[in-house]
């Protein structure tokens, strides 16, 4: 009988025997949209497509007397469950980790270019650095892939207690890590193009909150493990993000001036 992995609140669980996984769905301890992966495969698949969901019970009979009656006040107000809250928190941690990584890389590249080509900082501040920003983003892809393949994390991910692994928990190869990084840039950021990148991020966030994983992790057979955010990590993240916001403010003022 097959053995499975499954995603719960964005975390890969398993391996679990087939009967144990069936029991989790039968007892409704896992939602129907849960993504699963059979041992030996590399892609996440909705449980329904793998025949793991129990037959749907027939709808309860309803008296016609209840039709058309008004719902009580506040009936449609959504309540954020614990599972949704943890998934939303994880989404923000992943987003901020990537923001920190790119900020640190771009800052180092910017300092290096400024030392070789004086005046490039003013050129970027005037809003003419779009092409350079695209080049920096593309240059970051192999570096990120190297870090993920060698340690499973990056400076930003380490700061937010995140680590990338394959479904079965083994380290990523450079090839798979590079494929993942490229898919993040394409599917999650739309190459950094104005407006399109915001739309891509919204779609990725909505999918992550519904399924507990991203399209690039599903396609690459990877998962993101998340540890505890200690007070020291939170303070360090706040300092780095504060510096980033201050620099963005300076650039914005320079462009308006």
PASEBA-1860 file (N, C-alpha, C; in nm, 3 decimals):
! residues 257
1> XXXXXXXX> 0.085/-0.119/0.000/0.000/0.000/0.000/0.089/0.124/0.000 ~ 0.042/0.234/-0.062/0.123/0.355/-0.079/0.149/0.425/0.053 ~ 0.257/0.501/0.054/0.292/0.587/0.166/0.293/0.731/0.115 ~ 0.247/0.825/0.199/0.222/0.960/0.152/0.288/1.066/0.240 ~ 0.310/1.183/0.177/0.335/1.308/0.248/0.214/1.398/0.225 ~ 0.187/1.488/0.319/0.077/1.582/0.299/0.113/1.716/0.363 ~ 0.051/1.823/0.312/0.076/1.957/0.362/-0.030/1.995/0.465 ~ 0.017/2.044/0.578/-0.073/2.090/0.684/-0.022/2.225/0.733
9> XXXXXXXX> -0.100/2.332/0.712/-0.060/2.468/0.749/0.074/2.505/0.687 ~ 0.097/2.464/0.563/0.219/2.498/0.494/0.339/2.414/0.530 ~ 0.321/2.311/0.612/0.431/2.226/0.656/0.410/2.084/0.604 ~ 0.515/2.024/0.549/0.505/1.887/0.500/0.506/1.789/0.616 ~ 0.408/1.700/0.618/0.399/1.596/0.720/0.416/1.458/0.655 ~ 0.462/1.363/0.733/0.477/1.229/0.682/0.619/1.178/0.700 ~ 0.646/1.061/0.644/0.555/0.980/0.561/0.445/0.915/0.643 ~ 0.326/0.903/0.584/0.210/0.845/0.651/0.156/0.729/0.569
17> XXXXXXXX> 0.123/0.618/0.632/0.064/0.506/0.558/-0.069/0.546/0.493 ~ -0.106/0.474/0.390/-0.227/0.504/0.315/-0.351/0.506/0.404 ~ -0.367/0.405/0.488/-0.485/0.397/0.573/-0.490/0.511/0.674 ~ -0.373/0.551/0.725/-0.368/0.662/0.821/-0.412/0.792/0.755 ~ -0.369/0.814/0.631/-0.408/0.936/0.560/-0.557/0.934/0.529 ~ -0.609/0.818/0.489/-0.753/0.808/0.465/-0.832/0.842/0.591 ~ -0.783/0.798/0.707/-0.852/0.825/0.833/-0.853/0.974/0.863 ~ -0.745/1.044/0.831/-0.740/1.189/0.856/-0.846/1.262/0.775
25> XXXXXXXX> -0.869/1.220/0.651/-0.973/1.282/0.570/-1.112/1.237/0.616 ~ -1.124/1.110/0.650/-1.253/1.058/0.693/-1.300/1.127/0.821 ~ -1.207/1.155/0.913/-1.240/1.222/1.039/-1.240/1.374/1.026 ~ -1.219/1.425/0.902/-1.220/1.568/0.872/-1.114/1.644/0.952 ~ -1.003/1.576/0.978/-0.890/1.644/1.043/-0.802/1.714/0.940 ~ -0.824/1.682/0.813/-0.758/1.750/0.702/-0.865/1.801/0.606 ~ -0.853/1.925/0.554/-0.952/1.976/0.459/-0.941/1.907/0.325 ~ -1.047/1.915/0.246/-1.052/1.845/0.119/-0.949/1.896/0.019
33> XXXXXXXX> -0.908/2.025/0.033/-0.814/2.081/-0.065/-0.667/2.051/-0.031 ~ -0.643/1.967/0.070/-0.506/1.934/0.111/-0.426/1.877/-0.006 ~ -0.302/1.922/-0.018/-0.212/1.869/-0.121/-0.136/1.749/-0.066 ~ -0.123/1.646/-0.147/-0.055/1.523/-0.105/0.048/1.484/-0.210 ~ 0.139/1.397/-0.170/0.241/1.349/-0.263/0.278/1.207/-0.223 ~ 0.266/1.113/-0.316/0.306/0.974/-0.289/0.458/0.965/-0.285 ~ 0.511/0.887/-0.194/0.656/0.867/-0.184/0.710/0.819/-0.318 ~ 0.813/0.888/-0.366/0.871/0.855/-0.495/0.832/0.954/-0.603
41> XXXXXXXX> 0.726/1.033/-0.580/0.687/1.138/-0.672/0.749/1.270/-0.631 ~ 0.738/1.373/-0.717/0.800/1.501/-0.690/0.704/1.617/-0.701 ~ 0.575/1.592/-0.718/0.478/1.699/-0.734/0.363/1.682/-0.635 ~ 0.319/1.796/-0.579/0.201/1.796/-0.492/0.076/1.788/-0.578 ~ -0.023/1.715/-0.531/-0.148/1.697/-0.603/-0.264/1.706/-0.504 ~ -0.375/1.774/-0.540/-0.490/1.777/-0.450/-0.538/1.637/-0.415 ~ -0.577/1.618/-0.291/-0.615/1.485/-0.244/-0.731/1.427/-0.325 ~ -0.822/1.513/-0.370/-0.936/1.464/-0.446/-0.896/1.399/-0.576
49> XXXXXXXX> -0.788/1.448/-0.639/-0.743/1.391/-0.765/-0.672/1.258/-0.745 ~ -0.635/1.226/-0.621/-0.566/1.101/-0.592/-0.660/0.997/-0.532 ~ -0.790/1.028/-0.527/-0.888/0.933/-0.477/-0.881/0.908/-0.328 ~ -0.837/1.008/-0.252/-0.820/0.990/-0.107/-0.939/1.039/-0.026 ~ -1.029/1.114/-0.089/-1.140/1.171/-0.013/-1.254/1.071/-0.001 ~ -1.319/1.066/0.114/-1.435/0.976/0.130/-1.552/1.027/0.048 ~ -1.646/0.942/0.013/-1.763/0.987/-0.063/-1.838/1.096/0.013 ~ -1.885/1.194/-0.061/-1.958/1.302/0.003/-2.092/1.251/0.055
57> XXXXXXXX> -2.127/1.287/0.179/-2.257/1.242/0.233/-2.370/1.313/0.161 ~ -2.486/1.250/0.153/-2.600/1.315/0.087/-2.641/1.440/0.164 ~ -2.688/1.544/0.094/-2.727/1.667/0.163/-2.846/1.642/0.256 ~ -2.847/1.706/0.370/-2.959/1.685/0.465/-3.090/1.737/0.407 ~ -3.196/1.666/0.438/-3.328/1.709/0.392/-3.368/1.835/0.469 ~ -3.424/1.928/0.396/-3.457/2.057/0.455/-3.604/2.087/0.433 ~ -3.668/2.127/0.538/-3.809/2.160/0.528/-3.828/2.286/0.446 ~ -3.932/2.288/0.363/-3.959/2.406/0.282/-3.998/2.525/0.369
65> XXXXXXXX> -4.031/2.501/0.493/-4.071/2.612/0.579/-3.953/2.704/0.611 ~ -3.831/2.651/0.598/-3.716/2.733/0.632/-3.670/2.820/0.516 ~ -3.726/2.795/0.394/-3.683/2.872/0.279/-3.728/3.017/0.294 ~ -3.637/3.109/0.255/-3.672/3.250/0.253/-3.666/3.317/0.388 ~ -3.632/3.244/0.494/-3.624/3.309/0.625/-3.494/3.387/0.637 ~ -3.495/3.505/0.698/-3.374/3.587/0.709/-3.272/3.522/0.800 ~ -3.144/3.545/0.769/-3.036/3.495/0.852/-3.015/3.589/0.970 ~ -2.967/3.538/1.082/-2.943/3.625/1.196/-2.835/3.729/1.166
73> XXXXXXXX> -2.839/3.838/1.239/-2.743/3.946/1.217/-2.601/3.895/1.239 ~ -2.512/3.937/1.148/-2.373/3.896/1.160/-2.345/3.756/1.111 ~ -2.441/3.695/1.043/-2.426/3.556/1.002/-2.313/3.538/0.900 ~ -2.292/3.640/0.813/-2.195/3.627/0.706/-2.056/3.675/0.743 ~ -2.034/3.715/0.867/-1.903/3.764/0.907/-1.805/3.648/0.915 ~ -1.692/3.660/0.841/-1.591/3.553/0.841/-1.506/3.560/0.966 ~ -1.470/3.445/1.017/-1.385/3.436/1.136/-1.252/3.374/1.094 ~ -1.142/3.440/1.127/-1.010/3.390/1.093/-0.974/3.276/1.185
81> XXXXXXXX> -0.959/3.158/1.129/-0.927/3.041/1.211/-0.779/3.039/1.246 ~ -0.742/2.951/1.339/-0.602/2.938/1.378/-0.518/2.893/1.259 ~ -0.574/2.802/1.177/-0.500/2.753/1.061/-0.474/2.865/0.962 ~ -0.578/2.949/0.935/-0.562/3.060/0.842/-0.461/3.161/0.895 ~ -0.466/3.184/1.026/-0.374/3.281/1.084/-0.231/3.235/1.069 ~ -0.203/3.107/1.093/-0.067/3.058/1.083/-0.020/3.060/0.937 ~ -0.110/3.031/0.843/-0.073/3.035/0.702/-0.044/3.178/0.659 ~ -0.124/3.274/0.705/-0.100/3.414/0.672/0.032/3.462/0.730
89> XXXXXXXX> 0.061/3.423/0.852/0.188/3.461/0.914/0.306/3.404/0.835 ~ 0.295/3.279/0.793/0.402/3.216/0.717/0.421/3.286/0.583 ~ 0.312/3.327/0.519/0.321/3.398/0.391/0.398/3.529/0.408 ~ 0.369/3.602/0.516/0.440/3.728/0.541/0.587/3.703/0.571 ~ 0.617/3.599/0.645/0.755/3.568/0.677/0.834/3.536/0.550 ~ 0.774/3.463/0.460/0.842/3.429/0.335/0.862/3.553/0.248 ~ 0.761/3.639/0.244/0.772/3.761/0.164/0.881/3.853/0.220 ~ 0.881/3.874/0.350/0.980/3.962/0.411/1.120/3.903/0.402
97> XXXXXXXX> 1.132/3.771/0.411/1.263/3.708/0.398/1.322/3.735/0.259 ~ 1.239/3.724/0.155/1.288/3.753/0.019/1.320/3.900/0.005 ~ 1.241/3.986/0.067/1.268/4.129/0.061/1.403/4.162/0.123 ~ 1.433/4.102/0.238/1.561/4.123/0.305/1.676/4.071/0.218 ~ 1.659/3.952/0.161/1.764/3.894/0.076/1.798/3.986/-0.041 ~ 1.695/4.031/-0.112/1.719/4.113/-0.230/1.774/4.250/-0.191 ~ 1.729/4.303/-0.079/1.779/4.432/-0.032/1.929/4.424/-0.002 ~ 1.969/4.319/0.070/2.111/4.303/0.103/2.195/4.284/-0.022
105> XXXXXXXX> 2.146/4.200/-0.116/2.221/4.175/-0.238/2.230/4.302/-0.323 ~ 2.117/4.372/-0.339/2.116/4.494/-0.419/2.204/4.602/-0.357 ~ 2.206/4.610/-0.224/2.290/4.709/-0.157/2.438/4.681/-0.183 ~ 2.479/4.554/-0.175/2.619/4.520/-0.202/2.655/4.548/-0.347 ~ 2.567/4.510/-0.439/2.593/4.537/-0.581/2.598/4.687/-0.606 ~ 2.506/4.761/-0.544/2.505/4.906/-0.562/2.632/4.972/-0.513 ~ 2.681/4.928/-0.397/2.805/4.984/-0.345/2.922/4.953/-0.438 ~ 2.924/4.830/-0.491/3.032/4.793/-0.582/3.029/4.873/-0.710
113> XXXXXXXX> 2.909/4.889/-0.768/2.898/4.966/-0.892/2.931/5.113/-0.869 ~ 2.887/5.168/-0.755/2.914/5.308/-0.724/3.064/5.333/-0.711 ~ 3.135/5.234/-0.659/3.280/5.250/-0.644/3.349/5.251/-0.780 ~ 3.294/5.175/-0.876/3.355/5.169/-1.009/3.304/5.280/-1.100 ~ 3.173/5.309/-1.090/3.111/5.412/-1.175/3.051/5.519/-1.086 ~ 3.126/5.624/-1.053/3.073/5.731/-0.968/2.950/5.796/-1.032 ~ 2.855/5.830/-0.949/2.735/5.897/-0.998/2.621/5.802/-1.033 ~ 2.645/5.668/-1.024/2.538/5.575/-1.059/2.423/5.582/-0.959
121> XXXXXXXX> 2.454/5.617/-0.833/2.348/5.628/-0.732/2.249/5.737/-0.770 ~ 2.299/5.852/-0.819/2.210/5.960/-0.861/2.129/5.919/-0.984 ~ 2.192/5.841/-1.072/2.125/5.793/-1.193/2.007/5.703/-1.156 ~ 2.027/5.614/-1.057/1.920/5.526/-1.011/1.812/5.607/-0.940 ~ 1.854/5.703/-0.858/1.758/5.785/-0.783/1.668/5.866/-0.874 ~ 1.717/5.900/-0.995/1.637/5.975/-1.091/1.534/5.889/-1.162 ~ 1.528/5.759/-1.127/1.427/5.670/-1.185/1.469/5.606/-1.314 ~ 1.598/5.606/-1.346/1.645/5.548/-1.472/1.716/5.415/-1.450
129> XXXXXXXX> 1.695/5.355/-1.334/1.767/5.231/-1.304/1.684/5.105/-1.319 ~ 1.573/5.109/-1.397/1.488/4.991/-1.411/1.562/4.874/-1.473 ~ 1.636/4.902/-1.581/1.711/4.796/-1.647/1.818/4.739/-1.555 ~ 1.883/4.827/-1.479/1.985/4.780/-1.385/1.921/4.694/-1.277 ~ 1.804/4.732/-1.229/1.734/4.653/-1.127/1.700/4.514/-1.180 ~ 1.659/4.507/-1.307/1.629/4.377/-1.368/1.755/4.291/-1.375 ~ 1.866/4.354/-1.410/1.993/4.281/-1.417/2.036/4.230/-1.280 ~ 2.016/4.311/-1.177/2.052/4.269/-1.041/1.967/4.150/-0.998
137> XXXXXXXX> 1.837/4.155/-1.030/1.746/4.046/-0.994/1.787/3.916/-1.063 ~ 1.822/3.923/-1.191/1.864/3.803/-1.263/1.997/3.749/-1.210 ~ 2.086/3.841/-1.170/2.215/3.798/-1.115/2.197/3.729/-0.981 ~ 2.090/3.762/-0.911/2.068/3.703/-0.779/2.021/3.558/-0.787 ~ 1.959/3.519/-0.899/1.902/3.384/-0.910/2.006/3.274/-0.886 ~ 2.120/3.272/-0.956/2.216/3.164/-0.930/2.276/3.170/-0.790 ~ 2.289/3.290/-0.735/2.342/3.301/-0.598/2.244/3.241/-0.499 ~ 2.116/3.272/-0.513/2.016/3.214/-0.425/2.012/3.062/-0.440
145> XXXXXXXX> 2.020/3.014/-0.564/2.019/2.870/-0.586/2.138/2.803/-0.519 ~ 2.254/2.867/-0.525/2.373/2.812/-0.461/2.354/2.803/-0.309 ~ 2.297/2.908/-0.249/2.276/2.909/-0.104/2.174/2.803/-0.063 ~ 2.067/2.790/-0.140/1.964/2.690/-0.107/2.018/2.548/-0.122 ~ 2.103/2.526/-0.224/2.158/2.393/-0.245/2.262/2.357/-0.139 ~ 2.335/2.457/-0.090/2.442/2.429/0.005/2.394/2.423/0.150 ~ 2.294/2.505/0.183/2.250/2.509/0.323/2.099/2.504/0.341 ~ 2.024/2.514/0.232/1.878/2.512/0.243/1.817/2.644/0.284
153> XXXXXXXX> 1.900/2.747/0.299/1.847/2.875/0.344/1.931/2.989/0.286 ~ 1.888/3.111/0.314/1.956/3.233/0.272/1.962/3.326/0.393 ~ 2.036/3.438/0.386/2.037/3.529/0.502/1.898/3.572/0.547 ~ 1.812/3.608/0.451/1.677/3.649/0.487/1.595/3.535/0.543 ~ 1.602/3.419/0.481/1.528/3.303/0.531/1.580/3.260/0.668 ~ 1.711/3.266/0.687/1.767/3.230/0.817/1.716/3.327/0.924 ~ 1.707/3.455/0.888/1.659/3.556/0.982/1.516/3.525/1.026 ~ 1.433/3.477/0.933/1.293/3.448/0.963/1.269/3.299/0.989
161> XXXXXXXX> 1.376/3.225/1.019/1.368/3.083/1.057/1.299/3.000/0.951 ~ 1.342/3.012/0.826/1.286/2.936/0.715/1.395/2.851/0.650 ~ 1.357/2.735/0.603/1.452/2.647/0.535/1.377/2.570/0.426 ~ 1.440/2.558/0.310/1.378/2.490/0.195/1.436/2.350/0.182 ~ 1.347/2.253/0.167/1.385/2.113/0.151/1.298/2.050/0.041 ~ 1.338/1.931/-0.003/1.251/1.856/-0.092/1.138/1.795/-0.009 ~ 1.042/1.732/-0.076/0.927/1.676/-0.007/0.969/1.573/0.098 ~ 1.069/1.491/0.064/1.110/1.386/0.158/1.214/1.434/0.259
169> XXXXXXXX> 1.242/1.565/0.260/1.332/1.621/0.361/1.477/1.627/0.321 ~ 1.512/1.581/0.201/1.651/1.584/0.158/1.690/1.722/0.105 ~ 1.820/1.756/0.103/1.864/1.888/0.052/1.835/1.902/-0.098 ~ 1.827/2.026/-0.143/1.804/2.054/-0.284/1.934/2.042/-0.362 ~ 1.925/1.994/-0.485/2.038/2.004/-0.577/2.040/2.147/-0.633 ~ 2.154/2.186/-0.689/2.162/2.322/-0.746/2.061/2.337/-0.859 ~ 2.044/2.233/-0.942/1.950/2.242/-1.053/1.808/2.267/-1.005 ~ 1.765/2.191/-0.903/1.629/2.210/-0.853/1.616/2.345/-0.784
177> XXXXXXXX> 1.719/2.386/-0.710/1.715/2.515/-0.643/1.706/2.628/-0.744 ~ 1.779/2.617/-0.854/1.775/2.722/-0.957/1.637/2.724/-1.024 ~ 1.581/2.606/-1.051/1.447/2.602/-1.109/1.346/2.669/-1.017 ~ 1.359/2.645/-0.889/1.267/2.706/-0.792/1.285/2.858/-0.791 ~ 1.408/2.906/-0.787/1.433/3.050/-0.784/1.379/3.118/-0.909 ~ 1.399/3.054/-1.025/1.349/3.111/-1.149/1.197/3.116/-1.151 ~ 1.132/3.012/-1.098/0.986/3.010/-1.094/0.931/3.115/-0.998 ~ 1.002/3.137/-0.887/0.960/3.242/-0.795/0.962/3.377/-0.865
185> XXXXXXXX> 1.068/3.402/-0.940/1.082/3.531/-1.008/0.978/3.547/-1.118 ~ 0.943/3.435/-1.184/0.844/3.441/-1.292/0.701/3.441/-1.237 ~ 0.667/3.341/-1.154/0.529/3.323/-1.110/0.492/3.411/-0.991 ~ 0.590/3.442/-0.906/0.559/3.520/-0.787/0.589/3.667/-0.798 ~ 0.673/3.706/-0.898/0.710/3.846/-0.910/0.694/3.903/-1.050 ~ 0.658/3.819/-1.146/0.635/3.865/-1.284/0.752/3.948/-1.335 ~ 0.873/3.901/-1.307/0.997/3.966/-1.351/1.013/4.107/-1.295 ~ 0.938/4.140/-1.189/0.951/4.272/-1.130/0.890/4.384/-1.212
193> XXXXXXXX> 0.806/4.350/-1.311/0.745/4.452/-1.396/0.638/4.529/-1.319 ~ 0.633/4.661/-1.335/0.534/4.741/-1.262/0.392/4.689/-1.283 ~ 0.312/4.696/-1.181/0.172/4.653/-1.178/0.161/4.501/-1.188 ~ 0.225/4.440/-1.287/0.216/4.295/-1.302/0.272/4.223/-1.180 ~ 0.380/4.277/-1.123/0.439/4.210/-1.007/0.345/4.212/-0.888 ~ 0.267/4.321/-0.872/0.170/4.327/-0.762/0.057/4.228/-0.784 ~ 0.013/4.214/-0.909/-0.093/4.118/-0.940/-0.044/3.976/-0.914 ~ 0.079/3.947/-0.955/0.135/3.813/-0.934/0.146/3.781/-0.785
201> XXXXXXXX> 0.185/3.879/-0.705/0.197/3.857/-0.561/0.061/3.830/-0.498 ~ -0.041/3.901/-0.543/-0.175/3.879/-0.488/-0.227/3.739/-0.522 ~ -0.204/3.695/-0.647/-0.246/3.560/-0.686/-0.171/3.455/-0.604 ~ -0.039/3.478/-0.585/0.041/3.381/-0.509/-0.005/3.374/-0.364 ~ -0.037/3.490/-0.305/-0.083/3.494/-0.167/-0.218/3.423/-0.153 ~ -0.308/3.448/-0.245/-0.440/3.384/-0.239/-0.426/3.232/-0.251 ~ -0.342/3.186/-0.340/-0.323/3.042/-0.356/-0.259/2.980/-0.232 ~ -0.163/3.051/-0.174/-0.095/2.998/-0.056/-0.192/2.986/0.061
209> XXXXXXXX> -0.280/3.083/0.078/-0.376/3.078/0.188/-0.479/2.967/0.167 ~ -0.509/2.934/0.040/-0.608/2.830/0.013/-0.549/2.690/0.021 ~ -0.424/2.674/-0.025/-0.367/2.541/-0.038/-0.253/2.513/0.058 ~ -0.192/2.616/0.117/-0.080/2.595/0.207/0.053/2.580/0.137 ~ 0.056/2.601/0.004/0.181/2.594/-0.069/0.175/2.690/-0.188 ~ 0.289/2.712/-0.251/0.296/2.798/-0.369/0.307/2.713/-0.494 ~ 0.279/2.776/-0.607/0.285/2.702/-0.733/0.427/2.656/-0.762 ~ 0.527/2.739/-0.728/0.665/2.700/-0.757/0.710/2.585/-0.667
217> XXXXXXXX> 0.667/2.582/-0.542/0.702/2.469/-0.456/0.633/2.342/-0.502 ~ 0.508/2.355/-0.547/0.436/2.238/-0.596/0.504/2.182/-0.721 ~ 0.545/2.269/-0.812/0.606/2.223/-0.937/0.746/2.165/-0.915 ~ 0.819/2.218/-0.817/0.956/2.173/-0.792/0.965/2.063/-0.688 ~ 0.853/2.026/-0.625/0.856/1.922/-0.523/0.932/1.964/-0.399 ~ 0.914/2.089/-0.358/0.984/2.142/-0.240/0.884/2.192/-0.136 ~ 0.932/2.204/-0.014/0.853/2.260/0.095/0.941/2.357/0.172 ~ 0.877/2.449/0.242/0.949/2.546/0.325/0.918/2.515/0.471
225> XXXXXXXX> 1.020/2.477/0.545/1.006/2.453/0.688/1.021/2.586/0.763 ~ 0.943/2.605/0.865/0.953/2.730/0.942/0.969/2.698/1.090 ~ 1.069/2.763/1.151/1.095/2.747/1.293/1.038/2.861/1.374 ~ 1.081/2.870/1.498/1.028/2.971/1.589/1.095/3.106/1.566 ~ 1.014/3.211/1.564/1.068/3.347/1.554/1.101/3.397/1.695 ~ 1.227/3.394/1.731/1.270/3.437/1.864/1.269/3.589/1.871 ~ 1.269/3.646/1.992/1.276/3.792/2.006/1.398/3.852/1.936 ~ 1.512/3.783/1.940/1.633/3.833/1.875/1.613/3.841/1.724
233> XXXXXXXX> 1.548/3.740/1.666/1.522/3.741/1.522/1.427/3.855/1.486 ~ 1.324/3.874/1.567/1.228/3.981/1.540/1.294/4.118/1.547 ~ 1.382/4.138/1.646/1.451/4.266/1.659/1.544/4.289/1.540 ~ 1.619/4.189/1.502/1.710/4.202/1.387/1.633/4.232/1.259 ~ 1.521/4.164/1.241/1.439/4.187/1.122/1.384/4.329/1.121 ~ 1.339/4.376/1.237/1.285/4.512/1.246/1.392/4.616/1.210 ~ 1.515/4.595/1.256/1.623/4.689/1.227/1.654/4.692/1.076 ~ 1.667/4.574/1.016/1.698/4.567/0.873/1.586/4.627/0.789
241> XXXXXXXX> 1.462/4.593/0.822/1.349/4.647/0.747/1.337/4.797/0.767 ~ 1.372/4.846/0.886/1.372/4.990/0.911/1.473/5.062/0.823 ~ 1.593/5.005/0.810/1.695/5.064/0.722/1.647/5.064/0.577 ~ 1.584/4.954/0.537/1.532/4.945/0.400/1.428/5.054/0.374 ~ 1.332/5.070/0.465/1.229/5.172/0.447/1.289/5.312/0.445 ~ 1.390/5.336/0.528/1.455/5.467/0.530/1.523/5.496/0.396 ~ 1.587/5.395/0.339/1.653/5.414/0.210/1.552/5.436/0.099 ~ 1.440/5.364/0.104/1.336/5.384/0.004/1.278/5.525/0.014
249> XXXXXXXX> 1.269/5.576/0.137/1.219/5.712/0.157/1.315/5.814/0.096 ~ 1.443/5.794/0.117/1.545/5.886/0.063/1.540/5.886/-0.090 ~ 1.526/5.767/-0.150/1.519/5.757/-0.295/1.392/5.826/-0.347 ~ 1.279/5.807/-0.279/1.154/5.870/-0.320/1.163/6.022/-0.314 ~ 1.223/6.073/-0.209/1.239/6.218/-0.194/1.329/6.273/-0.305 ~ 1.436/6.199/-0.336/1.526/6.243/-0.442/1.457/6.247/-0.576 ~ 1.370/6.151/-0.603/1.297/6.150/-0.730/1.197/6.264/-0.738 ~ 1.130/6.296/-0.627/1.033/6.406/-0.627/1.102/6.540/-0.633
257> X> 1.224/6.546/-0.576/1.297/6.673/-0.575/1.360/6.705/-0.708
END
